[in-house]
Amino acid sequence: MSDNGKRKGSNHSHATVGDNGPGHESVGHAACQQHAMLVASRVCGWFRVDGSDGLRLFARKEANSPSCGEADTNTHEHPPTHMNTHEHEKEVIMSTNAVLSPIAVTFPVEPEGIGPVAVAAWIFPPTRQAEQRGDPPSWLLCLPGGTYRGLAYFDRQVPGCSPAAFSMARVLAAQGIGSVVIDNLGTGDSPVPDHVSGWHLTRQVYADAYRQLTEQLRERLTTGALCDGLAPVAQPFVVGVGHSMGGMLALQLQASSGVCDALCLLGWATRTLVPLDELFASVGMSADLLATLITPNGYVPPAALRASVRSWFFAPSVPTDLIEADEQDATVMPAGMLESVTPGALSGEAAQVRCPLFLGFAAGQEVTSSPHEEVAAYPAVRSLTLFVQSQANHCANFAPTRFELWDEIAAWVSWVSHKALLAQDSDQRPPEEDEWATQPLSL
């Protein structure tokens, strides 16, 4: 683990674990100057720069483009704009239509004890600039958290805002990283048979289903069958991404099958997870009340739950229009997911993870008050990045600092995918003499 020092174009610093530097902290991103690329290319009106210190976006504001929330400035409970000029400019730049609307597909799976079902998914293909640059073909499998549908969290659309203003999937697609966003089984457009109770949808069942889904995803990518217009990909780099309870599912998936090349857990803690009763108490809700909300078929309706956790989910600066749209799109939560929401419940699974790992947490209201201690939950991981996002609560994709999170994820994906590609190349080359090895002294 290394300290990369001050980031270019940023007020924040990267620090090793235990360094309480301002803004956010990062563990990992070892020095890679010998493999650094410096590529500047115009993408969707902004510029992408790759180098040894990661990836940054430099925005170019365009005229005559309204900012999200500029109308109705006197009727918003929360500030309607995005808090700072840098963030405002990025929202305007991303109003471009270069990233097309997602493509709907399904993945048939048959998890044990459930039977044949179909998982609804939406494809966000990467822009062609990534292919032209020679970037490794990277794809994210995005799993939403409890009460969330996939598009609601990873492609949040808000009336009056540009399509990419709150869309992690669109922003990363514009940077050459594809995404497959799903509705979790038993929610949204991924229903299960009527005889299947929400109590049956445990993390083990989800891991079985999503292992099958990920294997199909790789096959479709390599054959060019994922969606029209997407060329075959020889060796796709697949990253499992999960937010909140989706992070729990992604962790279980990787621990049980190792099917992903890397793992990105956002808003999910294992070692230092805040117990549900404490979390609910912090928002004035009793854990006993949650039990009364569970329906006879094993689901938690979203309305009462989301109203109680609003202040915990959203930072004070999140626009009211977004919060209202988000709560309207909320979905049920299978009760089987609740059984694992206890500190240390997945400690064994966390200890099994060996792939590159990104841990992202909000600095405000979050599932843990000790994000740095989460590093110790993954003793077998050799490459781990920790990012603590300022000015954000649990649903960090909606915070005014969301572009910082997405920049960090993009930089991390670029680094670990390139590193994997280099490792593959070195495995295929014959061993070379180590020019740095100690040689006999010649007199």
DRENDO-1510 file (C-alpha; in Angstrom, 1 decimal, always signed):
<recs>
REC; n; res; u; v; w
REC; 1; MET; +0.0; +0.0; +0.0 .
REC; 2; SER; +1.3; +3.4; -0.9 .
REC; 3; ASP; +0.6; +7.1; -0.3 .
REC; 4; ASN; +0.2; +8.7; -3.7 .
REC; 5; GLY; +0.2; +12.2; -2.2 .
REC; 6; LYS; -1.7; +15.1; -3.6 .
REC; 7; ARG; -4.0; +14.5; -6.5 .
REC; 8; LYS; -3.7; +16.9; -9.5 .
REC; 9; GLY; -6.7; +19.2; -9.8 .
REC; 10; SER; -8.1; +18.3; -6.4 .
REC; 11; ASN; -8.2; +19.8; -2.9 .
REC; 12; HIS; -8.1; +16.3; -1.4 .
REC; 13; SER; -5.2; +14.0; -0.7 .
REC; 14; HIS; -4.7; +10.2; -0.7 .
REC; 15; ALA; -3.4; +8.7; +2.5 .
REC; 16; THR; -2.6; +5.3; +3.8 .
REC; 17; VAL; -4.8; +3.7; +6.4 .
REC; 18; GLY; -4.7; +5.6; +9.7 .
REC; 19; ASP; -3.9; +9.0; +8.0 .
REC; 20; ASN; -6.7; +11.4; +8.7 .
REC; 21; GLY; -6.0; +13.6; +5.8 .
REC; 22; PRO; -8.7; +15.9; +4.5 .
REC; 23; GLY; -11.5; +14.8; +2.3 .
REC; 24; HIS; -11.0; +11.2; +1.5 .
REC; 25; GLU; -8.5; +8.4; +2.0 .
REC; 26; SER; -7.2; +5.8; -0.4 .
REC; 27; VAL; -5.4; +2.5; +0.2 .
REC; 28; GLY; -3.8; +1.0; -2.8 .
REC; 29; HIS; -3.0; +2.4; -6.3 .
REC; 30; ALA; +0.7; +1.4; -6.0 .
REC; 31; ALA; +3.1; +3.4; -8.0 .
REC; 32; CYS; +2.8; +2.4; -11.6 .
REC; 33; GLN; +4.8; +5.0; -13.4 .
REC; 34; GLN; +6.7; +2.4; -15.5 .
REC; 35; HIS; +3.3; +1.4; -17.0 .
REC; 36; ALA; +1.7; +4.8; -17.0 .
REC; 37; MET; -0.3; +6.1; -20.0 .
REC; 38; LEU; -0.9; +9.7; -20.6 .
REC; 39; VAL; -3.9; +9.9; -22.9 .
REC; 40; ALA; -6.0; +13.0; -23.4 .
REC; 41; SER; -9.1; +12.5; -25.5 .
REC; 42; ARG; -12.2; +14.5; -25.8 .
REC; 43; VAL; -15.2; +12.5; -24.6 .
REC; 44; CYS; -18.7; +13.9; -24.4 .
REC; 45; GLY; -17.4; +17.5; -24.1 .
REC; 46; TRP; -14.9; +16.8; -21.3 .
REC; 47; PHE; -11.4; +15.4; -21.2 .
REC; 48; ARG; -10.1; +12.2; -19.9 .
REC; 49; VAL; -6.5; +12.0; -18.6 .
REC; 50; ASP; -4.9; +8.7; -17.6 .
REC; 51; GLY; -1.7; +8.7; -15.8 .
REC; 52; SER; +0.2; +7.2; -12.9 .
REC; 53; ASP; -1.9; +9.2; -10.5 .
REC; 54; GLY; -5.2; +7.9; -11.8 .
REC; 55; LEU; -8.0; +9.4; -13.9 .
REC; 56; ARG; -9.4; +12.9; -13.7 .
REC; 57; LEU; -12.1; +14.7; -15.6 .
REC; 58; PHE; -11.7; +18.3; -16.6 .
REC; 59; ALA; -15.0; +19.9; -17.4 .
REC; 60; ARG; -15.8; +22.4; -20.1 .
REC; 61; LYS; -19.0; +24.4; -19.4 .
REC; 62; GLU; -21.3; +24.8; -22.4 .
REC; 63; ALA; -23.6; +27.8; -22.9 .
REC; 64; ASN; -27.4; +27.7; -22.8 .
REC; 65; SER; -27.6; +24.4; -20.8 .
REC; 66; PRO; -29.9; +24.7; -17.7 .
REC; 67; SER; -28.6; +23.2; -14.5 .
REC; 68; CYS; -30.7; +20.7; -12.7 .
REC; 69; GLY; -32.9; +22.4; -10.1 .
REC; 70; GLU; -32.5; +26.0; -11.3 .
REC; 71; ALA; -36.3; +26.3; -11.7 .
REC; 72; ASP; -38.5; +26.6; -8.6 .
REC; 73; THR; -35.6; +27.9; -6.5 .
REC; 74; ASN; -38.0; +29.1; -3.8 .
REC; 75; THR; -40.0; +25.9; -3.4 .
REC; 76; HIS; -37.1; +23.4; -2.7 .
REC; 77; GLU; -36.6; +22.2; +0.9 .
REC; 78; HIS; -33.0; +21.4; -0.1 .
REC; 79; PRO; -30.7; +23.6; -2.1 .
REC; 80; PRO; -31.7; +23.0; -5.7 .
REC; 81; THR; -28.3; +23.2; -7.3 .
REC; 82; HIS; -25.2; +21.1; -6.9 .
REC; 83; MET; -23.3; +23.1; -4.3 .
REC; 84; ASN; -20.2; +24.1; -6.1 .
REC; 85; THR; -19.0; +25.3; -9.5 .
REC; 86; HIS; -16.9; +22.3; -10.3 .
REC; 87; GLU; -19.9; +20.0; -9.7 .
REC; 88; HIS; -22.3; +22.3; -11.6 .
REC; 89; GLU; -20.0; +22.3; -14.7 .
REC; 90; LYS; -19.8; +18.5; -14.7 .
REC; 91; GLU; -23.6; +18.2; -14.6 .
REC; 92; VAL; -23.9; +20.6; -17.6 .
REC; 93; ILE; -21.2; +18.8; -19.6 .
REC; 94; MET; -22.8; +15.4; -19.0 .
REC; 95; SER; -26.1; +16.7; -20.6 .
REC; 96; THR; -24.7; +15.3; -23.9 .
REC; 97; ASN; -26.6; +12.5; -25.6 .
REC; 98; ALA; -23.4; +10.7; -26.5 .
REC; 99; VAL; -24.3; +7.9; -24.1 .
REC; 100; LEU; -27.4; +6.2; -25.4 .
REC; 101; SER; -30.3; +5.0; -23.3 .
REC; 102; PRO; -29.8; +1.6; -21.7 .
REC; 103; ILE; -30.7; -1.6; -23.5 .
REC; 104; ALA; -33.1; -4.0; -21.7 .
REC; 105; VAL; -32.2; -7.7; -21.6 .
REC; 106; THR; -32.9; -10.7; -19.4 .
REC; 107; PHE; -30.8; -13.5; -17.9 .
REC; 108; PRO; -32.5; -16.8; -17.3 .
REC; 109; VAL; -31.2; -18.5; -14.1 .
REC; 110; GLU; -32.3; -21.4; -11.9 .
REC; 111; PRO; -31.1; -20.9; -8.3 .
REC; 112; GLU; -31.4; -23.9; -6.0 .
REC; 113; GLY; -34.8; -24.1; -4.3 .
REC; 114; ILE; -36.4; -21.4; -6.4 .
REC; 115; GLY; -36.7; -22.8; -9.9 .
REC; 116; PRO; -36.4; -21.1; -13.3 .
REC; 117; VAL; -36.6; -17.3; -13.1 .
REC; 118; ALA; -35.4; -14.4; -15.2 .
REC; 119; VAL; -33.3; -11.5; -14.0 .
REC; 120; ALA; -34.1; -8.2; -15.7 .
REC; 121; ALA; -31.0; -6.2; -16.7 .
REC; 122; TRP; -30.1; -3.0; -18.5 .
REC; 123; ILE; -27.0; -2.7; -20.6 .
REC; 124; PHE; -24.9; +0.6; -20.8 .
REC; 125; PRO; -22.4; -0.2; -23.5 .
REC; 126; PRO; -19.0; +1.7; -23.3 .
REC; 127; THR; -18.2; +4.4; -25.8 .
REC; 128; ARG; -16.0; +3.4; -28.7 .
REC; 129; GLN; -13.2; +5.7; -27.6 .
REC; 130; ALA; -12.2; +3.0; -25.1 .
REC; 131; GLU; -11.6; +0.5; -27.9 .
REC; 132; GLN; -9.6; +3.1; -29.8 .
REC; 133; ARG; -7.4; +3.8; -26.8 .
REC; 134; GLY; -6.8; +0.1; -26.3 .
REC; 135; ASP; -8.2; +0.0; -22.8 .
REC; 136; PRO; -9.1; -3.4; -21.4 .
REC; 137; PRO; -12.8; -4.2; -21.9 .
REC; 138; SER; -14.2; -3.6; -18.4 .
REC; 139; TRP; -17.7; -4.3; -17.3 .
REC; 140; LEU; -19.6; -3.7; -14.1 .
REC; 141; LEU; -22.3; -5.9; -12.7 .
REC; 142; CYS; -24.3; -3.5; -10.6 .
REC; 143; LEU; -26.4; -4.8; -7.7 .
REC; 144; PRO; -28.8; -2.4; -5.9 .
REC; 145; GLY; -29.5; -2.3; -2.2 .
REC; 146; GLY; -32.7; -2.9; -0.3 .
REC; 147; THR; -35.8; -1.1; -1.6 .
REC; 148; TYR; -34.0; -0.1; -4.7 .
REC; 149; ARG; -34.4; -1.1; -8.3 .
REC; 150; GLY; -31.2; -1.2; -10.4 .
REC; 151; LEU; -31.9; +1.9; -12.5 .
REC; 152; ALA; -33.2; +3.9; -9.6 .
REC; 153; TYR; -29.8; +3.8; -8.0 .
REC; 154; PHE; -27.3; +3.4; -10.8 .
REC; 155; ASP; -29.2; +5.5; -13.5 .
REC; 156; ARG; -31.2; +7.9; -11.4 .
REC; 157; GLN; -33.4; +10.1; -13.7 .
REC; 158; VAL; -34.8; +13.3; -12.3 .
REC; 159; PRO; -37.2; +15.6; -14.1 .
REC; 160; GLY; -35.5; +18.7; -15.3 .
REC; 161; CYS; -32.0; +17.2; -15.0 .
REC; 162; SER; -29.7; +15.9; -17.7 .
REC; 163; PRO; -29.8; +12.1; -18.2 .
REC; 164; ALA; -26.3; +11.7; -16.8 .
REC; 165; ALA; -26.6; +14.1; -13.9 .
REC; 166; PHE; -27.2; +11.4; -11.3 .
REC; 167; SER; -26.3; +8.3; -13.4 .
REC; 168; MET; -23.1; +6.5; -12.4 .
REC; 169; ALA; -23.7; +4.0; -15.3 .
REC; 170; ARG; -23.9; +6.7; -18.0 .
REC; 171; VAL; -20.9; +8.6; -16.7 .
REC; 172; LEU; -18.7; +5.5; -16.5 .
REC; 173; ALA; -20.0; +4.3; -20.0 .
REC; 174; ALA; -18.7; +7.7; -21.3 .
REC; 175; GLN; -15.3; +6.8; -19.9 .
REC; 176; GLY; -15.3; +3.4; -21.6 .
REC; 177; ILE; -16.6; +1.2; -18.8 .
REC; 178; GLY; -19.7; -0.8; -19.5 .
REC; 179; SER; -22.4; -1.6; -17.0 .
REC; 180; VAL; -25.0; -4.3; -16.5 .
REC; 181; VAL; -27.6; -3.0; -14.0 .
REC; 182; ILE; -30.1; -5.4; -12.6 .
REC; 183; ASP; -33.3; -5.6; -10.6 .
REC; 184; ASN; -32.6; -8.0; -7.7 .
REC; 185; LEU; -34.6; -11.2; -7.7 .
REC; 186; GLY; -38.0; -10.7; -6.1 .
REC; 187; THR; -38.1; -7.0; -6.9 .
REC; 188; GLY; -39.0; -4.8; -9.9 .
REC; 189; ASP; -38.9; -6.6; -13.2 .
REC; 190; SER; -37.3; -9.7; -11.7 .
REC; 191; PRO; -40.2; -11.5; -10.1 .
REC; 192; VAL; -40.1; -14.9; -8.5 .
REC; 193; PRO; -43.0; -17.5; -8.6 .
REC; 194; ASP; -45.8; -16.8; -6.2 .
REC; 195; HIS; -45.0; -19.8; -4.1 .
REC; 196; VAL; -41.5; -18.4; -3.3 .
REC; 197; SER; -41.6; -16.4; -0.1 .
REC; 198; GLY; -39.3; -13.4; +0.4 .
REC; 199; TRP; -37.8; -15.3; +3.3 .
REC; 200; HIS; -36.5; -17.8; +0.8 .
REC; 201; LEU; -34.4; -15.2; -1.0 .
REC; 202; THR; -31.3; -15.4; +1.1 .
REC; 203; ARG; -27.8; -14.2; +0.2 .
REC; 204; GLN; -26.9; -17.8; -0.7 .
REC; 205; VAL; -29.8; -18.0; -3.2 .
REC; 206; TYR; -28.8; -14.7; -4.7 .
REC; 207; ALA; -25.2; -15.8; -5.0 .
REC; 208; ASP; -26.2; -18.9; -6.9 .
REC; 209; ALA; -28.4; -16.9; -9.2 .
REC; 210; TYR; -25.9; -14.2; -9.9 .
REC; 211; ARG; -23.1; -16.7; -10.4 .
REC; 212; GLN; -25.1; -18.1; -13.3 .
REC; 213; LEU; -25.9; -14.6; -14.5 .
REC; 214; THR; -22.2; -13.6; -14.5 .
REC; 215; GLU; -21.2; -16.7; -16.4 .
REC; 216; GLN; -23.8; -15.9; -19.0 .
REC; 217; LEU; -22.5; -12.3; -19.1 .
REC; 218; ARG; -19.0; -13.4; -19.9 .
REC; 219; GLU; -20.3; -15.8; -22.6 .
REC; 220; ARG; -22.4; -13.1; -24.2 .
REC; 221; LEU; -19.5; -10.6; -24.1 .
REC; 222; THR; -17.1; -13.1; -25.7 .
REC; 223; THR; -19.5; -14.0; -28.5 .
REC; 224; GLY; -20.9; -10.5; -29.1 .
REC; 225; ALA; -24.4; -11.6; -28.1 .
REC; 226; LEU; -24.9; -9.2; -25.2 .
REC; 227; CYS; -26.6; -6.6; -27.3 .
REC; 228; ASP; -26.8; -5.3; -30.8 .
REC; 229; GLY; -23.8; -3.3; -32.0 .
REC; 230; LEU; -21.4; -4.7; -29.4 .
REC; 231; ALA; -18.4; -6.5; -30.9 .
REC; 232; PRO; -17.1; -9.7; -29.3 .
REC; 233; VAL; -14.8; -9.2; -26.4 .
REC; 234; ALA; -11.9; -11.7; -26.0 .
REC; 235; GLN; -11.2; -11.3; -22.3 .
REC; 236; PRO; -13.8; -9.1; -20.5 .
REC; 237; PHE; -12.8; -7.8; -17.1 .
REC; 238; VAL; -15.9; -8.1; -14.9 .
REC; 239; VAL; -16.3; -6.1; -11.7 .
REC; 240; GLY; -19.0; -7.0; -9.2 .
REC; 241; VAL; -20.4; -3.8; -7.8 .
REC; 242; GLY; -22.9; -3.6; -5.0 .
REC; 243; HIS; -24.4; -0.8; -2.9 .
REC; 244; SER; -25.7; -1.4; +0.6 .
REC; 245; MET; -27.4; -4.8; +0.7 .
REC; 246; GLY; -26.3; -5.2; -2.9 .
REC; 247; GLY; -22.8; -5.0; -1.5 .
REC; 248; MET; -23.6; -7.9; +0.8 .
REC; 249; LEU; -24.8; -9.9; -2.2 .
REC; 250; ALA; -21.7; -9.0; -4.3 .
REC; 251; LEU; -19.5; -10.1; -1.4 .
REC; 252; GLN; -21.4; -13.4; -1.0 .
REC; 253; LEU; -21.2; -13.9; -4.8 .
REC; 254; GLN; -17.4; -13.5; -5.0 .
REC; 255; ALA; -16.7; -15.5; -1.8 .
REC; 256; SER; -18.8; -18.5; -3.0 .
REC; 257; SER; -17.7; -18.6; -6.7 .
REC; 258; GLY; -14.9; -16.1; -7.4 .
REC; 259; VAL; -16.6; -15.4; -10.6 .
REC; 260; CYS; -15.6; -11.7; -10.8 .
REC; 261; ASP; -12.2; -10.2; -11.6 .
REC; 262; ALA; -12.6; -7.4; -9.0 .
REC; 263; LEU; -15.1; -6.3; -6.4 .
REC; 264; CYS; -16.5; -2.8; -5.6 .
REC; 265; LEU; -18.5; -2.6; -2.4 .
REC; 266; LEU; -20.2; +0.7; -1.7 .
REC; 267; GLY; -22.0; +1.5; +1.5 .
REC; 268; TRP; -21.5; -2.0; +2.9 .
REC; 269; ALA; -19.6; -3.0; +6.0 .
REC; 270; THR; -18.8; -6.4; +7.4 .
REC; 271; ARG; -16.6; -6.0; +10.5 .
REC; 272; THR; -18.0; -2.7; +11.7 .
REC; 273; LEU; -21.5; -2.8; +10.4 .
REC; 274; VAL; -23.9; -0.8; +12.6 .
REC; 275; PRO; -26.6; -3.2; +14.0 .
REC; 276; LEU; -30.1; -2.6; +12.6 .
REC; 277; ASP; -31.6; -1.7; +15.9 .
REC; 278; GLU; -29.0; +1.1; +16.4 .
REC; 279; LEU; -29.5; +2.3; +12.8 .
REC; 280; PHE; -33.2; +2.5; +13.2 .
REC; 281; ALA; -32.9; +4.1; +16.6 .
REC; 282; SER; -30.8; +6.8; +15.0 .
REC; 283; VAL; -33.7; +7.8; +12.8 .
REC; 284; GLY; -36.3; +7.4; +15.5 .
REC; 285; MET; -37.6; +4.0; +14.3 .
REC; 286; SER; -37.9; +0.8; +16.4 .
REC; 287; ALA; -36.5; -2.5; +15.1 .
REC; 288; ASP; -39.8; -4.0; +16.4 .
REC; 289; LEU; -41.7; -1.8; +13.9 .
REC; 290; LEU; -39.7; -3.3; +11.0 .
REC; 291; ALA; -40.9; -6.8; +12.0 .
REC; 292; THR; -44.5; -5.6; +11.9 .
REC; 293; LEU; -44.0; -4.3; +8.4 .
REC; 294; ILE; -43.1; -7.7; +6.9 .
REC; 295; THR; -46.0; -9.0; +4.8 .
REC; 296; PRO; -47.2; -12.7; +5.1 .
REC; 297; ASN; -45.3; -13.6; +1.9 .
REC; 298; GLY; -42.0; -12.2; +3.3 .
REC; 299; TYR; -41.5; -8.7; +1.9 .
REC; 300; VAL; -41.0; -5.3; +3.4 .
REC; 301; PRO; -43.1; -2.6; +1.7 .
REC; 302; PRO; -41.0; +0.4; +0.9 .
REC; 303; ALA; -43.2; +3.3; +1.8 .
REC; 304; ALA; -43.0; +3.3; +5.6 .
REC; 305; LEU; -39.4; +2.2; +5.7 .
REC; 306; ARG; -38.1; +4.8; +3.2 .
REC; 307; ALA; -40.0; +7.6; +5.0 .
REC; 308; SER; -38.2; +6.8; +8.2 .
REC; 309; VAL; -34.7; +6.6; +6.7 .
REC; 310; ARG; -34.9; +9.6; +4.4 .
REC; 311; SER; -32.4; +11.7; +6.5 .
REC; 312; TRP; -30.0; +8.8; +6.7 .
REC; 313; PHE; -30.1; +8.0; +3.0 .
REC; 314; PHE; -29.8; +11.5; +1.6 .
REC; 315; ALA; -27.3; +14.3; +2.4 .
REC; 316; PRO; -29.0; +17.6; +3.3 .
REC; 317; SER; -28.0; +19.1; -0.1 .
REC; 318; VAL; -29.8; +16.5; -2.2 .
REC; 319; PRO; -32.6; +18.1; -4.3 .
REC; 320; THR; -36.1; +17.4; -3.1 .
REC; 321; ASP; -37.2; +16.6; -6.6 .
REC; 322; LEU; -34.7; +13.7; -6.6 .
REC; 323; ILE; -35.8; +12.4; -3.2 .
REC; 324; GLU; -39.4; +12.4; -4.3 .
REC; 325; ALA; -38.7; +10.6; -7.6 .
REC; 326; ASP; -36.5; +8.2; -5.8 .
REC; 327; GLU; -39.1; +7.3; -3.2 .
REC; 328; GLN; -41.8; +6.9; -5.9 .
REC; 329; ASP; -39.6; +4.2; -7.5 .
REC; 330; ALA; -38.8; +2.3; -4.3 .
REC; 331; THR; -39.6; -1.4; -4.4 .
REC; 332; VAL; -40.1; -4.2; -1.9 .
REC; 333; MET; -37.3; -5.7; +0.1 .
REC; 334; PRO; -37.2; -9.5; +0.5 .
REC; 335; ALA; -37.1; -10.4; +4.2 .
REC; 336; GLY; -34.5; -13.1; +3.6 .
REC; 337; MET; -31.9; -10.3; +3.0 .
REC; 338; LEU; -32.4; -9.0; +6.6 .
REC; 339; GLU; -31.0; -12.1; +8.3 .
REC; 340; SER; -27.5; -11.2; +7.3 .
REC; 341; VAL; -27.6; -7.6; +8.3 .
REC; 342; THR; -25.6; -8.1; +11.6 .
REC; 343; PRO; -22.0; -7.2; +12.4 .
REC; 344; GLY; -19.6; -10.0; +11.4 .
REC; 345; ALA; -22.3; -12.1; +9.6 .
REC; 346; LEU; -20.1; -12.3; +6.5 .
REC; 347; SER; -16.7; -12.2; +8.1 .
REC; 348; GLY; -15.9; -15.7; +6.8 .
REC; 349; GLU; -16.9; -14.7; +3.3 .
REC; 350; ALA; -14.8; -11.5; +3.5 .
REC; 351; ALA; -11.8; -13.5; +4.6 .
REC; 352; GLN; -12.1; -15.6; +1.4 .
REC; 353; VAL; -11.9; -12.7; -1.1 .
REC; 354; ARG; -8.6; -12.4; -2.9 .
REC; 355; CYS; -9.4; -10.2; -5.9 .
REC; 356; PRO; -8.7; -6.4; -6.1 .
REC; 357; LEU; -11.2; -4.7; -3.8 .
REC; 358; PHE; -12.6; -1.1; -3.7 .
REC; 359; LEU; -14.4; -0.1; -0.5 .
REC; 360; GLY; -16.5; +3.1; -0.7 .
REC; 361; PHE; -18.2; +4.8; +2.2 .
REC; 362; ALA; -20.0; +8.1; +2.8 .
REC; 363; ALA; -18.5; +10.4; +5.4 .
REC; 364; GLY; -21.9; +11.3; +6.8 .
REC; 365; GLN; -24.7; +8.9; +7.8 .
REC; 366; GLU; -23.4; +5.4; +6.9 .
REC; 367; VAL; -23.5; +1.7; +7.8 .
REC; 368; THR; -20.3; +2.2; +9.7 .
REC; 369; SER; -18.7; +4.9; +11.7 .
REC; 370; SER; -15.2; +3.3; +11.3 .
REC; 371; PRO; -14.6; +2.7; +7.6 .
REC; 372; HIS; -10.8; +2.4; +8.0 .
REC; 373; GLU; -11.3; -0.6; +10.3 .
REC; 374; GLU; -13.1; -2.4; +7.4 .
REC; 375; VAL; -9.7; -3.0; +5.7 .
REC; 376; ALA; -8.9; -5.7; +8.4 .
REC; 377; ALA; -12.0; -7.7; +7.3 .
REC; 378; TYR; -10.2; -8.7; +4.1 .
REC; 379; PRO; -6.8; -10.2; +5.1 .
REC; 380; ALA; -6.4; -12.2; +1.8 .
REC; 381; VAL; -6.8; -9.1; -0.5 .
REC; 382; ARG; -3.4; -7.8; -1.7 .
REC; 383; SER; -4.8; -4.8; -3.6 .
REC; 384; LEU; -7.4; -2.8; -1.7 .
REC; 385; THR; -8.6; +0.8; -2.2 .
REC; 386; LEU; -10.6; +2.7; +0.5 .
REC; 387; PHE; -12.5; +5.8; -0.4 .
REC; 388; VAL; -14.4; +8.0; +2.1 .
REC; 389; GLN; -16.7; +10.4; +0.3 .
REC; 390; SER; -17.2; +13.8; +1.8 .
REC; 391; GLN; -20.6; +15.6; +1.9 .
REC; 392; ALA; -22.4; +12.3; +1.4 .
REC; 393; ASN; -24.8; +10.1; +3.3 .
REC; 394; HIS; -25.5; +6.5; +2.6 .
REC; 395; CYS; -27.0; +6.9; -0.9 .
REC; 396; ALA; -23.7; +8.5; -2.1 .
REC; 397; ASN; -24.7; +8.4; -5.9 .
REC; 398; PHE; -26.9; +11.4; -5.2 .
REC; 399; ALA; -24.5; +13.5; -3.2 .
REC; 400; PRO; -22.9; +16.7; -4.5 .
REC; 401; THR; -19.6; +14.9; -4.4 .
REC; 402; ARG; -20.8; +11.9; -6.5 .
REC; 403; PHE; -18.5; +12.7; -9.4 .
REC; 404; GLU; -15.5; +12.3; -7.1 .
REC; 405; LEU; -16.7; +8.8; -6.2 .
REC; 406; TRP; -17.3; +7.9; -9.9 .
REC; 407; ASP; -13.9; +9.3; -10.8 .
REC; 408; GLU; -12.3; +7.2; -8.1 .
REC; 409; ILE; -14.1; +4.0; -9.3 .
REC; 410; ALA; -13.1; +4.8; -13.0 .
REC; 411; ALA; -9.5; +5.3; -12.0 .
REC; 412; TRP; -9.4; +2.1; -9.9 .
REC; 413; VAL; -11.1; +0.0; -12.7 .
REC; 414; SER; -8.6; +1.4; -15.2 .
REC; 415; TRP; -5.7; +0.5; -13.0 .
REC; 416; VAL; -6.7; -3.0; -11.9 .
REC; 417; SER; -7.8; -4.0; -15.4 .
REC; 418; HIS; -4.6; -2.8; -16.9 .
REC; 419; LYS; -2.6; -4.6; -14.3 .
REC; 420; ALA; -4.5; -7.8; -15.0 .
REC; 421; LEU; -3.8; -7.4; -18.7 .
REC; 422; LEU; -0.1; -6.9; -18.0 .
REC; 423; ALA; -0.1; -10.0; -15.9 .
REC; 424; GLN; -1.7; -12.0; -18.7 .
REC; 425; ASP; +0.9; -10.8; -21.1 .
REC; 426; SER; +3.7; -11.6; -18.8 .
REC; 427; ASP; +2.3; -15.1; -18.3 .
REC; 428; GLN; +2.4; -15.7; -22.0 .
REC; 429; ARG; +6.0; -14.5; -22.5 .
REC; 430; PRO; +9.1; -16.7; -21.7 .
REC; 431; PRO; +10.8; -15.8; -18.5 .
REC; 432; GLU; +13.4; -13.1; -18.9 .
REC; 433; GLU; +16.7; -12.5; -17.0 .
REC; 434; ASP; +16.3; -10.1; -14.1 .
REC; 435; GLU; +18.4; -7.1; -15.1 .
REC; 436; TRP; +18.3; -5.8; -11.5 .
REC; 437; ALA; +19.6; -9.0; -9.9 .
REC; 438; THR; +22.9; -8.8; -8.1 .
REC; 439; GLN; +25.8; -9.7; -10.4 .
REC; 440; PRO; +29.3; -10.9; -9.4 .
REC; 441; LEU; +31.6; -8.0; -8.9 .
REC; 442; SER; +34.0; -7.7; -11.8 .
REC; 443; LEU; +37.5; -6.3; -11.1 .
</recs>
